[in-house]
Amino acid sequence: MPPVVAAVSPARQVAAAVLRRVESDGAYADRALAGEARRAGLDARDHAFAMALAFGAVQRRRTLDHVIERLARRPVGQLDPPVRDALRLGLLQLLFLGGVAPHAAVDQSVELAKAAGGPGYKLVNAVLRRGAREGPRILAQLDDRSPHGAALLHSVPDWIAALWWDALGAEEARALLARVNEPAETALRVNTLAADPAAVAAELGERGVAVRPAALEGIPLDEGLVVDSAFDVRSDPLFASGALVAQSRAAMAAARLLAPAPGARVLDLCAAPGGKATHLAALVGAAGAAGEVVAVERHEGRAEALRETCERLRAGGIVRVETGDAAQPRDPGDHFDAVLVDPPCSGLGTLQGRPDLRWRASAEAIGELSRLQGRILAAGAAALRPGGALLYATCTISPRENEQVVDAFLAAHDGFERVSTRQLTPSRDDTDGFFLALLRRSAP
Ligand SMILES: C[S@@+](CC[C@H](N)C(=O)[O-])C[C@H]1O[C@@H](n2cnc3c(N)ncnc32)[C@H](O)[C@@H]1O
């Protein structure tokens, strides 16, 4: 972690520490932010600013580095990491974050570079002063009419822009690319096993947190809330008491589309960290009904964390966690009323909230993921009783992992029909980019 500098605001110090951990140690940005913000004791407002800085600098890295290289006239790879990070943070504030005075963006970045020692702060000072004047013109020269230009302007690898161009067409792909650098909506699910949505909304409102009921066209989200003010859910007492879960509206839509009845038996394949398993538990256990969710997770550590989450959310008596491979066939005599298949995926629908993911994901991984997804879908379908519903969900916008997996499954399996298919996107729906395909087993 960089040294603490009295002259630099706490939010900027946290952002610099997060950036260092992500860029130099390979940390996940969301986890690094949670740790650094807790250590610094940031309030909700500073937390939101630190997040905008750290996530923005990671997300917009490609565009920021393009501007840095034009102004510094040298490759970013030749800069010392603290100088590089101070430049990225400074230019982000100057060019992309509204509400930051240019002199503050420059001075605070210079102080961060000074604290790292050496003469690098002089370069930071010179580049940022020029950046304030010339940066907007450099950005205006970028042209997003081709996938490559859009990838540079919106700071994603070329392959992601090309994938979305093919999948969605140029206009929608551009809108989506512009959107993935905006902060994600904050949405909450009230855990109805422990609390009443109206009472939680009223309590938050009394504390000055601006919340409104969540909605998604055609899908009821009665337990959902959208937060319109700075709010750090993980440090809220309602989170600790199990009344609240941080969950996007898209993720809430999965359990709501599957819509198991109170008392139903549900199989959840690929279940950790358990957002959907605990939502399903709230639906099958509504009003004290004796429902059950069998939640299968391959990784022991994640399965253990899922068990703890279920306890915190008072779903321990409803969810039975199994550690195992969801792609393996299950006991042929054990049939479920509903099945959720939420397999590992490229995650490209969650780039807003997982800033480093675009730099970790790879086009090469998609073929292997789609094969695994197909196998897990087939295993889930085999466990469904006739008349039962199956929801195939991913948090990606990637036809080979979505439509093509479902099409191939239906082509190879008689006795299943497609009820609905929906691709949510951040640009169209203001929530994560989930793919949700609802199938029904029409015959044994
Ligand atoms: C998309 S996440 C699931 C999210 C979860 N359903 C939720 O709502 O919180 C995929 C999960 O599948 C697990 N996983 C990966 N391969 C698996 C397999 N073959 N069998 C079971 N779980 C697997 C991963 O460890 C990860 O926890």
The ligand as a Tripos MOL2 file, in Angstrom:
@<TRIPOS>MOLECULE
LIG
   27    29     1     0     0
SMALL
NO_CHARGES

@<TRIPOS>ATOM
      1 C1        -22.1220  -17.6760  -11.9200 C.3       1 LIG1
      2 S1        -21.5150  -18.2760  -10.4120 S.3       1 LIG1
      3 C2        -23.0130  -18.6850   -9.5900 C.3       1 LIG1
      4 C3        -23.6840  -17.5320   -8.9040 C.3       1 LIG1
      5 C4        -24.7630  -17.9750   -7.9530 C.3       1 LIG1
      6 N1        -25.7850  -18.7760   -8.6100 N.3       1 LIG1
      7 C5        -25.4130  -16.8220   -7.2540 C.2       1 LIG1
      8 O1        -26.5270  -16.4330   -7.6010 O.co2     1 LIG1
      9 O2        -24.8210  -16.2850   -6.3080 O.co2     1 LIG1
     10 C6        -20.9020  -19.8470  -10.8420 C.3       1 LIG1
     11 C7        -20.4900  -20.7340   -9.6800 C.3       1 LIG1
     12 O3        -20.3030  -22.0450  -10.1950 O.3       1 LIG1
     13 C8        -19.2340  -22.6610   -9.5320 C.3       1 LIG1
     14 N2        -18.8190  -23.7710  -10.4200 N.ar      1 LIG1
     15 C9        -17.9630  -23.7530  -11.4560 C.ar      1 LIG1
     16 N3        -17.9340  -24.9470  -12.0670 N.ar      1 LIG1
     17 C10       -18.8070  -25.7490  -11.4040 C.ar      1 LIG1
     18 C11       -19.2250  -27.0980  -11.5580 C.ar      1 LIG1
     19 N4        -18.7460  -27.8760  -12.5330 N.pl3     1 LIG1
     20 N5        -20.1350  -27.5750  -10.6810 N.ar      1 LIG1
     21 C12       -20.6340  -26.8120   -9.6930 C.ar      1 LIG1
     22 N6        -20.2780  -25.5260   -9.5120 N.ar      1 LIG1
     23 C13       -19.3820  -25.0000  -10.3550 C.ar      1 LIG1
     24 C14       -18.2530  -21.5430   -9.3430 C.3       1 LIG1
     25 O4        -17.3530  -21.8410   -8.2780 O.3       1 LIG1
     26 C15       -19.1820  -20.3760   -9.0150 C.3       1 LIG1
     27 O5        -19.3590  -20.3010   -7.6310 O.3       1 LIG1
@<TRIPOS>BOND
     1     1     2 1
     2     2     3 1
     3     2    10 1
     4     3     4 1
     5     4     5 1
     6     5     6 1
     7     5     7 1
     8     7     8 2
     9     7     9 1
    10    10    11 1
    11    11    12 1
    12    11    26 1
    13    12    13 1
    14    13    14 1
    15    13    24 1
    16    14    15 ar
    17    14    23 ar
    18    15    16 ar
    19    16    17 ar
    20    17    18 ar
    21    17    23 ar
    22    18    19 1
    23    18    20 ar
    24    20    21 ar
    25    21    22 ar
    26    22    23 ar
    27    24    25 1
    28    24    26 1
    29    26    27 1
@<TRIPOS>SUBSTRUCTURE
     1 LIG1         1 GROUP 0 **** ****
